[in-house]
Amino acid sequence: MTSLRTRLLVWLLGGVVLLGAAGAWIVYRNALAEADAFFDYHLRETALLLRDQPVQYMLGPAIPPGDADYDFVVQVWSLDGILVYLSRPHAVLPAITTLGFSTASTSEGRWRVYGVQAVTRVIQVAQPMRVRERQAADLALRTLVPFALLMPLLAILIWFAVGHALRPLQRLTQLVKTRKETALDPLPDARLPTEVQPLVSALNDLLQRLGAVLERERGFMADAAHELRTPLTALHLQMSTLARAGTEAERADAMARLSAGVQRAIRLVEQLLALAQQEPRVGSERAKLRLDELARDVVAEMVPVADARHIDLGICASEPATVLGDAQALRTLIRNLVDNAVRYTPEGGTVDVSAMASAPSQPIHAPGGVGQAGSLLRVVDSGPGIAEQERSRVFDRFYRQPGTSPPGSGLGLAIVKSIADAHGASVALNSGLAGRGLAVTVSFPPG
Amino acid sequence: MRLLLVEDDSMIGEAIRTGLRRDGFTVDWVHDGDAAEEVLRTQPFDLLLLDLGLPRKGGLQVLQRLRARHETLPVLIITARDAVSDRVQGLDAGADDYLVKPFDLDELAARIRALLRRKSGRTAPQVEHLGVMLDPATHRVTREGRDIALSPREFALLQLLLERPGNILSRAQIEERLYGWGEEVESNAVEVHIHALRRKLGADFIVTVRGVGYRVRPAA
């Protein structure tokens, strides 16, 4: 039952029926109480009246045969217990009576009995209770019937009232339904019921955030397309020079350049992919991870690349440090940092990677290093470093330092920043080994 | 023909330089706007190939400064910025042509030839003088309809001399426009090339003006 209209109808009608039934019950109870008082009075009056009459009178036919509605039964006994009078033969009344009011159960139902003693006899007037019950039920029914008759009318009224009340919602539905998927302007929230208002403003809020994300994506797409042009231009030109190469030496040279160009295009696409994958991952798949182990994995993986460039790559300090994060993303972060360092450090240089628990002033030497402290990852190289005034810009997508060789994708540090942000970590750039080179420090919050 | 290439991407720059050199151009290459300004101020070039997105000083700024000095040097912009507004801006700033990346090396060379042709006031792509016909696009030289085989350097020298027939070029001027930076110039290189040309085109085709330089024999 998902229709609001049906639900409201059922609830309201059900409520009305229930209330009607309760009302009828109360009316019935009240009517019964009133009937009790009324008939008790009559029972007593009749008995007292008979007490004051001579017996002869009673034996005569003068006694009113009794209103069928009242259904009174009168019995008179002499003092010695002989039944001297019975107004109507009635099946199973108690043969003896208590004086005053009493209620007797018989096989014909319950009877109300009033007994009184005269000088020479005992008089008992009795009436079946069902007379009273019937009367009370009649009254209750009379109250309930109009109610019942009005029920369908009420149902129709509710149906239309609810429909009318829901019309703004239908308008809104229509509005959202016919909306173009590119239209992200807020929904109009004027003339909306107060109950729907929060939903619309929440939707508008979502639309706005969606718009911001889309805008960013669009900007990223434009940037990416633009950036792809550079390596593709290079490839195109390198192809031409290869085609024009006359001598074998020229051919070999052109082939080597073309191959480098292809490598660069591949790298750019990979980096773009890494960044694109990073964006929607924010906050997903968090687990407690050992930063030092991740760093060790990445360093092991990068050693061949470093060896090829005669760069001394290694872990210089490592202690158990935990972070809460996404293993794949963190590996990408570390790989980008190490890759950058290895790439831009001149041959024969050094790249040191360290992972440790931060805030060494705190006593955090608990087993496993799981304390309230965060973790630090540091990659230090002996390369050319990044000038102070460039440091704030190198995190921008596609920003490359002037004169950087080999030309990078301009995305490495942007990826690092994006992953760090998603983990609530900060990235700091400082001077590296012996005042030269670059030191990148990523500080993770306590995990 | 000596060209200055201003391009910050090392791969693109390398490929353009290699390709254009094969086409017989002398190509010098700088990587940023500041360096471009510096060499433009001090050295002669026949054409400027200018990227717009340059570090340190943007290509447009380099171009505006160049035009502010009333330099008539032909400028061909090569850039990834392809919006109409970018092209308009580039051409209005004083560029003679605009080529959007990625472009074809052949097209680049053709546009360079067209600009050089316009600069020398000619409309026909081929240069003809006293029965010698030079085609810059195909690098063919004919004399009275017969093909003459020239080395790239000889071709460049002949082209230079035919640019303004009758105009005298000093040895220093020829060296400057024939050799890029870092190219070893033998002290008698120009004489060697002149000698070769005379051998192939006729001894009187190139005239020595003693103490001044060389020129092609003017049409009678």
HADDOCK unambig.tbl for C-alpha pairs under 7 A between the chains (distance, minus, plus):
assign (segid A and resid 226 and name CA) (segid B and resid 80 and name CA) 6.99 0.50 0.50
assign (segid A and resid 229 and name CA) (segid B and resid 80 and name CA) 6.78 0.50 0.50
assign (segid A and resid 229 and name CA) (segid B and resid 101 and name CA) 6.76 0.50 0.50
assign (segid A and resid 229 and name CA) (segid B and resid 102 and name CA) 6.38 0.50 0.50
assign (segid A and resid 232 and name CA) (segid B and resid 102 and name CA) 6.70 0.50 0.50
assign (segid A and resid 233 and name CA) (segid B and resid 12 and name CA) 6.83 0.50 0.50
assign (segid A and resid 233 and name CA) (segid B and resid 101 and name CA) 5.93 0.50 0.50
assign (segid A and resid 233 and name CA) (segid B and resid 102 and name CA) 4.24 0.50 0.50
assign (segid A and resid 233 and name CA) (segid B and resid 103 and name CA) 6.71 0.50 0.50
assign (segid A and resid 234 and name CA) (segid B and resid 11 and name CA) 5.76 0.50 0.50
assign (segid A and resid 234 and name CA) (segid B and resid 12 and name CA) 4.50 0.50 0.50
assign (segid A and resid 234 and name CA) (segid B and resid 15 and name CA) 6.93 0.50 0.50
assign (segid A and resid 237 and name CA) (segid B and resid 12 and name CA) 6.97 0.50 0.50
assign (segid A and resid 237 and name CA) (segid B and resid 15 and name CA) 5.62 0.50 0.50
assign (segid A and resid 237 and name CA) (segid B and resid 16 and name CA) 6.69 0.50 0.50
assign (segid A and resid 237 and name CA) (segid B and resid 104 and name CA) 6.69 0.50 0.50
assign (segid A and resid 237 and name CA) (segid B and resid 105 and name CA) 6.03 0.50 0.50
assign (segid A and resid 238 and name CA) (segid B and resid 15 and name CA) 5.43 0.50 0.50
assign (segid A and resid 240 and name CA) (segid B and resid 105 and name CA) 6.41 0.50 0.50
assign (segid A and resid 241 and name CA) (segid B and resid 15 and name CA) 6.59 0.50 0.50
assign (segid A and resid 241 and name CA) (segid B and resid 18 and name CA) 6.80 0.50 0.50
assign (segid A and resid 241 and name CA) (segid B and resid 19 and name CA) 5.28 0.50 0.50
assign (segid A and resid 402 and name CA) (segid B and resid 55 and name CA) 5.34 0.50 0.50
